[in-house]
Amino acid sequence: MIRYITLVFVLLHVNIHCSNAQLWANPENRWHVNINCLGPQPFGGFEVRAYFLKDTLKQNGEVYLQMHETLDTTFQTSTPTGTYYREEDNKVYLLALGQPERLIYDFNLTTGDTLTIDVGFFQLLIKVVSMDSVILRDGTKRKRLTIQQDSPFAYETAFWVEGIGSNFAPLDTWSMFVSDCGNSLSCFYQKDSLLYKFDENSICNLGRPIGDPVNVQEISALASIKVFPNPFSDDLYVDVELMTGFSSNHNYTLIISDAQGRQLYQHKLNQINNFRINTTHWQRGVYFVAIWSGNRILSRKLLKK
């Protein structure tokens, strides 16, 4: 009888523990991600897509959940991304068919720890520079890690929230510091409940909130665009030239925004433009240059050191 009561207590404890687990690989989780590289480079569009896990795959004795993406707010239609995930001991593993499994998160890390994210052709060595916590909208607290590339030339930082993931490249962290696209976490849901916004100005609505990217004819109106130096510190220099006759149909405005989409600077363009921007009050991190012509064209990222 005592053994039976003990067994029931253990099972109850395990169930309670599992129900409170802050799992990243959870079918109830939904990530709304800003996709910044749509269309031809160096310019592209901007779109918020939702990602969620469903369907299972058994491979090499392990069970994975398949990632899906959608623009359907009802989540009735979606497209598989071709990637699968599993979680064990607070570590998240990614599997793409035909490739070996690889580690993309370890939420057990603490300040000073390092981790190698290995994709075979590239190895990203990162380190935890600090650790604190965030309070979600349901009142629960999650561990947060400040991550930096383990290099003497590293300036960027990313934030990992336990069970939620990184603010940059949340679905595959190897590209946190190496991609020009700057795909970033906007909002995190469990089922239909918004639990976390990386920034209060983050856009949660799916789709293209700033319009479709301009067409090829409009892009061709740009004769040249230079923004330098990159990385920059106190001053940023802009050199933009537009084709003759550019103003016949459109007005053009140069916009610089931070990684969360907050607009920090704008300048209406003439045919020839050369100007300096004082950035001493800007924080270190990633920024994006854009040209507005009714819709937005995103260029490659800038980095403030």
N, C-alpha and C positions, 0 to 999 in steps of 0.2 A: 504493500500500500504506500509506504514511504517512497519507494523507488518510483512508483507511478506518479505521485504528487510532484516529486523532483523533476521527472521527465516533462510533465505538463508545464511546470514553472520555466524550465529551460526553453521549451518550444514557444511559450508565451513571450519570453524575453527576446528570443530571436525574431519573432514576428513584429514585436514593437520596434526593435532595432531596425529591421528592414523597412518598416513603414516610415520611419523617420530619416532614412538614409537620403543623402543629398546626391543622388545619382545623376551623372551627366547622361549616360546611356539609358534614358527613361522614355518610353513611348508617349508619356504625357508632356514631355518638354517640347517647346516650339521656339525656334530662334528666328527672329526677323533680322535679316542681314542686308546691309547696304552693299550693293554690287556696283562698283565704280568703273569697271572696264567693259563697256558694251560697245560694239562697233569697231571700226578701224582705229588702229593706234597711229599717232600718239593721242588722238581724241576719241572720246567715246561717250556713252550715256550713263545714266544713274537710275538705279531701280532698287526697290526694297522687295526682297523675296522671303518667303517663309520656308523653314526647313524643319522636318520632323522625322522621327524614326518609326517604322512599322515593318512588318514581315520579318521573318527570321531566316537565317542561313546557317547550316551546320557545316563547318569546315575544320578538318584536322582535330576533331574532338571538341571544338569550341563552338558556341552558339553566338551569332552576331545578329544585330538589328540593321536593317537597310535604311539608308538616308534617302528621303524624298524632298523635292522642292516644289513649290506651288505659288501661284498668284491668286489662287481661289480662296477667298476668305472663309468659305464653308469647309474647306479641306476635303471636298468630295473628289476632286481631280488633282492629280499630282504626277510628277515624273521622277523615276529613280535616278539618283546621281551616279550610281555605279560604285558607291562606297558603302562599307559595312563597318559597324562599330560594336565593341564589347567593352565592358568595364569590370575590373577585378582589383580589389584592394585599393580603391581610390585612384586607379590608373586607367586611362582610356586608350584603347588600341584601335587603329584603323586598318581595314583590309580592303584593297582593291584587287579584284580578281586577276589572277596571273602575276601578282606581286606578293612579296612576303609581308606579313603583318608588321606594323610598326607602331611604336609608342608615340602618342601626340600630347598626352597630359599625364602629369603626376602631381596630384593635389596633396601628396604627403610632404612635399618639399617645404623647407623652412629657410629663413634668411641665411644667405651664404652658400646654400646648396647650388650645384650645377647639374645640368642635364643636357645630353646630346640627343637631338631629334634627327634621326638618320633616314634619308630617303634614297640611299644608295649612291646616287650621283652627287649628292650634296649632304653635308653634315652641318647642322646649326647647333652651336654650343651656346646655351643660355645660362643665366644665373639669376638667383632670387636676391634682389637688392634690399627688399624690405617686406614686411608682412603686417597686415592689419585685418579689419573686417568691415563688412557693409551690412546694413539692415535692409532687408527686402520689404516690399510693400505689404506683405502679410505679417510683418513684425518679426520674422525669423532672422537670425544672424548667420552670415556665411563668411568663411575665411577668404581673404583676398591677398594675392601675391603680386608684387611689383617685379616684372621680369625685364631683363636687359640682355642684349647679346653680350657674351663673354669675350669682349675685345676691347683693347685700349682706344679704339676709334668709335666705339658705340655711343650714340646719343639718344636713340629712340628708347622708349619704354612701353611695355604692354602691361595690362592688368588681367590676371586670372582670378575669377571668382569660382570658388568650389561648387561643383555641380552645374555651373553655367558656362564657364569657359572664358576664352580670351576676348578682349575688345577688338583686337586685330586678328583676322584669319581664324575665326572661332571654330571652323569645321576641320581645319588642317593647319596646325600651328607652325609647321616648318616654314611657311611663307610669311610669318609675322614681320620679319625685318628684311625680306629680300624681294618682295613683290611691289611693283609700281602701282598696282591696281588699288591697294588700300581697302579691300573688302573688310567691313567692320560690323560688329554687333550693334544693332540699334536697340532692340527690345527683346526681352525674354519672358515667355509665358509658360505656365503649366495649365494644360487644357485651355480654358478661355480666360484665365486670370493673369493679368499683367503683374509680374513679380518684380521686374527689374528693367530700368532704362539706364544705359551707360551714361547718358547725359539727359537732363530734363528737356533739352531741345531736340533730342533724337526723334526721328520720324518712324512711327510704328506702322502706319498705313501701307498696305502692299501696293505695288505698282510704281509708276514714275511720277512722283509728286511735283516734279519740275519740268514735265513735258518730255517729249521724245527728242532724241538727239537730232541735230540739224542734218540736212542731206548733203550729198557730195558737192553740189553746186555752191552751197553756202560755205562749206569748209574751204573751198578753193578761193574764197575771198580773202583768206589769210595768206599774205605773201610770206611772212615769217613771224615767228614769236620766240623771243629769248627772255628767260627770267634767270638771273644769276646774282651772286654765286649760289651754288647748291652743293653742300649745306651752306646756309647763311647764318649770320649772327645778328648784327645791329641794323644793317641796311640791306635792302633788296632792290635790284635794278631791273627794270622792265624795258624791253625793246620790241615793239610790235609794229609791223607794217601791213597795211591792207592794200588790196589791189585798187587801181584807179577805177572810180565809179562805184566804190563799195556802198555809198550811201543812197544809191538809187532806190533800194527796196528795204534796207534794214539799217538799224542802229546797233552798234556793237559796244558792249561794256565788258571790261575785264574785272573779274571777281576773284578774290582769294578767300578761301574758307579753311577752317580747321578740319580735323579728321571726323568730327561729329556733325559737320555740315553748317556750323555757325559762321556767318559771313563777317569777315574782319576788315575787308577793304574792297572798294569798287572805284572804277575810273572809266568814264566815257571815252571811247577811242576815236581819234581822228585817223587820217590816212597814215601819218607818220607819228609815232609815239616813242618818246624816250623820257623816263621819269624814275625817280628814286622813292622808295617807301621806307620810312623809319619803322623798324620792328622791335625796338628795344623793350616795349611793353608786352610783346608776345611771349608766351611760354615756349620752352623747348618742346619739340615734337614734330608731327607730320602735318603738312598743309597741302592744299590743292589749288592750282590755277585754273580758272574757267573763263570762257568767252560766252557772253550772253548775246543772243540775237533772237529774242522771243523765246527760244529754248536754250538749253545749256549744253556746252561742249566741255567735257572734262579733259584736262591734260594730265601729264604725269605729276607725281607728287614732289613736293619740296620738303626739305628737312631743316629745322632750326636747331642749331647746336648750342 
